Amino acid sequence: MAFCPNCGKEIDENDQFCKGCGSKIKPDGDLDLEHTETSTVNSNNKTESVTADNKLVLIPLALGIIGVIVGLAEGLSCPMLFGWINIMTEMVIAVVGGCLGIYLFKFKKEYLIAGIQFIITGIIMTFLIGNMALIGCIIFIIAGILAIFLTKKYNIDNKVLLALPVFTIILMFLVALLMVGVGDYNQSQLADQVSISNVQNTIAYSYGYYDGDLKGDIYFDTSLDYVSMEVEFLDANGKVLDTTYALMDTTVEAGKTYQFDAFYMKEEKPYKAQISLKNDMEDEPFYVQNVTLA
């Protein structure tokens, strides 16, 4: 029994040509030299092409990994004016969304879904913190485009995996809601860790104006960054006459007492002052106290 060395089909010993591939067979069972050399060249070219393609395919994977790192770094360096909820959500989306894209690309070979996943992740990041996530967004979008077009695989084998990009969008809202809940809880806890005492009112009428200071002590039972104290002076009907800041972006330490001083000078007589404390985590005050002046 003999076999064609080119395609492996069974042949008769006296056959001069393979009935399967048509290759000329020499008496010693070897392929025709010319055909063999051509096949070898074609095979080598094909191998080189596949190797080159494999190297190019690694580019989206590498960009996906870089995107995760950059997205996390952009969140950590983002100023608090964007809101800590948006910043924390952006970092979660960068890590989870990017890793899901890598998983789809590397392990599931679903290149089209992976591309969609990368692109959605980048868009959500900029939606949350704007230009602060621009570099990470660009990296993810390029990774997504290359994942789709470099692999040239436009079909989806497992349509169930399309749920992962949808999950990423839903995750953004879930994390944001969770952060809001955590923020509200923290704010309510902060109010119990602040106390104001020794309040003194020196505002008096003089030369057509009411002027003076509202002074006092404020004690913090916890450490906080960028604490601001806003003092609003109100008339008898609750109308705001003036607003001033007794503390501005002050870093406070737990167990310490700080002095505050709010100056007032207007023609109208203030009857009440509303003291509000804010920090860099929330726009809403975490502590409010009203002081009667008249």
Disulfide bonds with the S-S distance in Angstrom:
none
